[in-house]
Amino acid sequence: MNMRTIKTNTIHMTHLILFVLLFTSGCKNSTEFDPGPFARDNEDSKTLLTFKVTNTTGQPIENAYVVSYRSLAPKYIRVGEGFTNNQGEIQLEDKTHTAKGYATVVAPGYNSIKVPLDLVQNQENEIAVALADQSVVKVMSYNIEEGFKNRPQWRQEFADWVKTYDPDIILLQEMMHFTDASFAAFAKTYGHNHAVLTKTIGIPTGITSKTPITDIRKVVQTGVLHHGYVTGVSNGIRLFSVHLCPFEVGSERNIHNIDRRNEIEIILNDAAQYTNVPTIIGGDLNAHNTFDRDTYGTGYRYGNRDHGVYSALTSANFHDTYPLRNSEFKATIPVADIAANGPNEGARIDYIFVNLNVKNSVVFADIIQTIGTDKFSDHYPTYVEIKK
């Protein structure tokens, strides 16, 4: 073979190697997704929500807490949350590819707000939110599972978390592992200088408040009331923190055969003394309702549960605050399912009811599902804001 032939063959081989290298470098394993020529477009076409939170004069609010929900009927799925920066901004990504939803925005010292969302997909959406200076009484009700299971770290984390909402009053259930003194000390860690428990044995209910709690009565009737309740006055409101029997009549765990419908009648007879006074009945009622059945629609697995407690309250002219300000189904239990799968895989058995003196003053109502409340209990808290 002469030198010309060798040179020609070498050139051909070089071209062949280059071709193979170019071909193989442009290909991916058949199991790997190839985005093709629109890779950059796909990467950049995210649906983003940029919230810009200010006060009514346009000054940015730092550390406002934003929680965004998207509509996946009949559910609303929690898709993002967090605090605004020092410019009053937070950006959340929506990966659900839906247009409809809402967001809640809260901050200490301001009235909270619910913002309806109608997004343009695959681009940034700017949402301007203006919060008014606080002109409301903020009330939370929360079943804290077994008193934080007696974990001091959880108590401290709760105290840090609750300051985001900064309620004036908290109605509490399952406040085990507390004495009167330790409960009062606990309340002070989140700015409540006034606190009362029904009892310090069994499973107590309680009230804490920034302002004094007066005309206190602790109602404990063994064999009649499963947990008992505590009532008092704060911020001009008659408060009842209640926890009804979790067991059905006839259950072997219901040793006194207590019917929660009888319990609520006792509480309503007590509350009947205060028809001319703003009154709240809040807590874990262990009872279902028609609103959730109807808003969820077909497939709601608690639809046929007894509504006797709910009916007794509404018949006595008490009003479920959540439907006063919302039309979406939202659950309070069980946190383990809701936190893992998004809202509404459970039921709503925790409530804040108000009488006619308060009904028209309710300006905000929510069930607080956040990273914080994913942790503290098997229930989510209920929350309302009432015009002073």
N, C-alpha and C positions, 0 to 999 in steps of 0.2 A: 504494500500500500504506500503510495507516494505521499509527500508532505501536503499537497493540495487537498487530497482526499481526507487525510487526517484532520486538517483544518476545517474542512466543510462539515465533517461529521461532528466535530467538537462544537461548532456553531449551532448545528441542529439540536444536539443534546442540551446545550445551554439554553436554547429557546424552549425546549420541552420542559426542563426543570423550572424555568421562570414561569411558564404557563401553569404548571402543576402548583407551584407555590402561590401564585396569584389566585388560582381557583380555590385552593383549599383555605387560604386565608379569608376569602370572602364567604365561606360557608360555615355553618354552625352545626353542632350535633343535632340530629333530627328531633331530640327530646327538648331542645332549648328553643325558647321563643325568639324569633327574629323580627324585631320591630320594623325592619325595612326602612325605606327612605323617609317615613314620617316619625321616626324615633324622637326627634327633637320636639316636633309638634305634640306628640303624645305626652312627653315628659312635661311640657310647659302648660298643657291644657287642663290643669287642675281646677276644681271648683273650690274657691277660697272665700271665706267670710272674714272680712276685716271689720271688727267692731271698734268704733270710736266713741268712747263714753265721756261725756262732759256734764258739768252742772248747767243750770239754766242760763248762766252768763257766758257759757262757752269755755270755761276753764276745765282742762282735763282732770279726770278722776282716776287716781292711781289705786290699784288693788280692788277695783270693782270686780265682782265675780260673775262670769258669763257662762251659762250652760245652754248649749244648742241642741235642739231636737229636730229630727226629720220625720216626715209622715210616711209610714209604711202601713197603710190601713189594715186592720183597725188600730194599729199601734203607732206610737210616736217613740222613735228610737233615739236615745242619747248618743250623740256622735262626737261631742267635743266640749271641753270646759277649761277654764283657767282664769287667772287674774290679769287685769290690764297692767301695762307698764306705766312708767312715769309720764308718758304722753297720752295716757288714757286709752291705749290701743291693745288689742289682742287679735291674732289671726288664727282661725281654725280652718281645717280642711274638711270638706264634705266628700266622703267616698261612697255615698249611697246612691248617687245619680238620681236624686229626686229634687223637685222644685219647692215643695211646700214644707213648712215646718214653723217652729217658733223658737225664741230664746228667752230666758229669764236673766235679768241683770239686777244685782243687788250690791249695796255698799253701805257700810256703817254711816249713819247720819243722813241718809237719803231714803226717799220712798222707792220701793222696788218697782220694777216694770216688766211686763210681758210684751215681747215684740213679735208680731207675726212676720214670717219670712216667706218670700217668694223669689227664689234664686234664679239667676241665669247660670246655666251649667257651663263648665269648662272655662270659667274666667273668674276674676276677682270681683266679689260683691262687697261694696262698702256700706256698712250699716251704721248710721249715726243715731246715738242714743243720748238723750238728755234726762238726767235724774233731778227731780225736785228735792229741795231740802226737806228733811223729815218733818212731816206734819201728821204722823200716824202713831198709833200704839201697835207695836209688833208683838205677836203672840205665837209661840211655838208649842206644839204638843208632841211628846216623844216617848215611846216605849223603849227604854234602854235595857236591852236583854240582860236580866239578872244583875243589874247594877254594874255594868261593864265587866261582869264576871270577876269582880274584885281586883281588877288590874289597874294599878296606879298610873301606868303609862297611858292607858286608854282614857282615863279621867283627864289627864293633862292634855292629851291630844284633842279631846272633846272641847275642853275649855279654850284651846287655841282656835279650833274650827268654828265654834259657835259665834265667836266675835265677828266673823264675816257677815253673819246675818244680824247680829247685835239685837236680839229680841229684848223687849222690855219685860216680858213675862214668859216663863216656861212651865208648862204642865207636864209632869213626869210620871211615868209608870215603871214598875218593876225596880224600884230603887232599893234593892237589897244591899247588904253589906255596909249600910250607913247607920250611924247613930245620929241623934239630933244635932250634936256638936259637929260631927264630921260632915254631915250634909250641909250645914250652914257654912263651914269652911270651904267646902267644895264649890258652893254657889259663888262665894266671893272671888274664886279664881277666874270667873268670867264676868265679874262686875255686878253681881246680884248680891246686895247686902241683906236681903230678907229671904227666909226660906222656912218651909214647914213640911213635915212628913205626917202621914196618917198614923204610923206606928213604926217600930224598929225591929219587929219580928215579921216572919212571913214575907209577903210581897207587897211593899208599901206603894202608895201613890204620893206625890208631892207637888209643891208649887214653889218656884223661886221668882223673885222680882227685883227690879231696880228700886222700886218704891215700897213703902211699908205695906204689909198684908194685915188687914184688920178683920175683926168679926170672924175669927177662925173657928171652925168646928171640924173635928175629926170624927168621922162616922164609921164605926166598926161594929158589925153585928154578926158574930159567928153563927154559921148555919143559915144566915139570911142573905148576907152580902159576901161574895166570894173573897174579894180583896178589901172591900171598904172604899171610902172616898174621903177627900178633904175639900173643904170649901172655905173661901175667904174673899175679901174685897181688896183689889189693888187697881190703881189707875182709874178709879170710879167704876170698875166692872166687877160684878159678882162672878166668881170663878169656881168651877167644879172640875177637879182632876179625878177621873174615874177609870176603873178597869173592871170590866164585867167578866163573868165566869167564862173560861175558855172551853168548858166541857158541856156536852149536851146532857139533857135530862135523861137519866137511865144509864149513863156511862159509869163504869166502876170507879173511875177517877173522880167523879162528882159525888163525893161521899155524903154530902148533905142534900143532894138532889136539887141544887139551886138552879132556878130558871132565870136566865139573864133578862127575860122580859119582865119578870117580877122585880128584878134589881132596878131596871130603868124606871119603872113606875114609882119606886121609892124615891129615886133621885128627882124625878119630875114633880112628885108631890112636894119635895123640899124646895125645888126651884120655883114652884107656884107662888111662894111667898114674895117673889121678886119680879112680878110681871111688869112693874113700872121702873125697873132698874135694868141697865144693860147687863146681860147675862151670857156667859159662855159655859157650855158643857163640852169638855174635850178629853180625849183619851182613847184607849184601846177598848172598843165595844165588842170585839169578837163577833161582829154581825155584818151581814152583807146588805146590799141596797139595790134598788131598781135602776138608779142612774147608771151604774157601771154595767149592769146587764144590758141596758138598752143602747148605751154608747158603744160598747164592744160589739154587740150584735151576735149573729149566729156563731156558735163555737165557743162562747164564754162558758168555761167549765164550772163556774160558780152560780150560774144563772138561776138555778132552782133552789138555792139555799134560802133559809127562812129570813124574811125581812121584817119580822115582828118588832124588833128593837127600833129599827129605822122608822117604821110606820108609827110607833108610839111617840117618837120625838117629833115627827112632822105633824102629827095630829095635835100635839101640844103647842103648835106654832113655833117650834124650833126649826132652824134652817141649816142644812148642810152647806158649809161655806165653799167647799171646792166647786160644786156646780154653779154657784153664784157668779164665778169669774172665769169658768172654763167649760169647754164643750168636749174635751178630749178625755178618753179613758186614761187613768193613771193609777198604778197599784202602790200599796204600802208594804205588802208582803208577798212572797218571801224574798228577802234581799239576795240570797244566794242565787236564785234564778234570775232576778231582774238585773243584777250587776253583771252577770255572765252573758245574758242574751238580750239586753236592752229592756226598756220598760214594758210592763203590761203582761208579763207571763204569770202574773199572780192575781191578787185581789186587794180590795181596799176595805180594811176593817178598823182603821184608825181615823178619827174625825175631829173636827172642831165645829160644833153646832152653836148658833147664836139665836137669841130671841128677836122679836120684832123691833125692839129698841136699838138693835145693832145691825140688822140685816142690810139696810140701805147705806150703812157706813163702811161696809167691807169693800175695799178698793183693790185688794190683791189677795190671792189665795193660791197655794201651791202645795205639792208634795215634794219634799226636797230630796232629790236623787243626785248625789255627787260622789266624788271619790272619797270624801270624808265619811259620808253616811253609808257608803258601801261597807264600812268596816265596823261601826260601833254597835250594831244591833242586827237582829233578824227583821226588824221593822224600819221603814223610813219615817221621818217626822212629817207632820202636817204643819202648815204655817199660814197665818193670815196677817193682814195689815188693816187697821180700822182707823178711820178718820177720828181725830181727837174731838 
